[in-house]
Amino acid sequence: MSKVTTDISISLDGFAAGPNQSLENPIGEGAEPRLHRWMFEQAEQHAEVLAKITDAGAFIMGRNMFTPGRGAWDPEWTGYWGEDPPYHAPVFVLTHHARAPITKQGGTTFTFVTDGIESALARARAAAGERDVAIAGGAHTVNQYLAAGLLDEVRLHIAPVILGAGERLFIGVGDPDLEPVAVSGTDLVTHVTYRVNR
């Protein structure tokens, strides 16, 4: 049976993004490249992990991951990733502001969901078929799915840095039963996979 998973890079103090997210600093001040150095400087060593991050039949993300804008949509903005985003599958963006879908190269279509996390998950499951659904982020979105008991697997990529402020993972999620099932890593990152027991 397909799973609902998440892959998210965090600092040692639990932040998935630094403070003051903006167009210039999509994941906040001080976070890049430090949280994701391993993806670029050690890509070969982490090839299997990187392949799993984008190996889903559909993705869900929060609006903040799609755009630095707030309020009404800027119709010119179509995402951070250019014409060929890395997803190559349907992506459902959680938002309070309706917008027509945006189709990109490589099979990525961004669909904007205004009626909550459960609706987005139902649509993502239908689109994914037998494949997994990935909660792409950010931390606030992952926290919502974890708090609602809708995640099956949490894959953390822990960078050995301290951010001190920003958007923290595991806020408002209660006390989920996280069972560690795999650990690996290098000097730039520790990968820990948790099964979420219910």
Secondary structure, 3 states (H helix, E strand, C coil): CCCEEEEEEECCCCEEECCCCCCCCCCCCCCCCHHHHHHHHCCCCCHHHHHHHCCCCEEEEEHHHHCCCCCCCCCCCCCCCCCCCCCCCEEEEECCCCCCCEECHHHCEEEEECCCHHHHHHHHHHHHCCCCEEEEECHHHHHHHHHCCCCCEEEEEECCCCCCCCEECCCCCCCCEEEEEEEEECCCCEEEEEEEEC
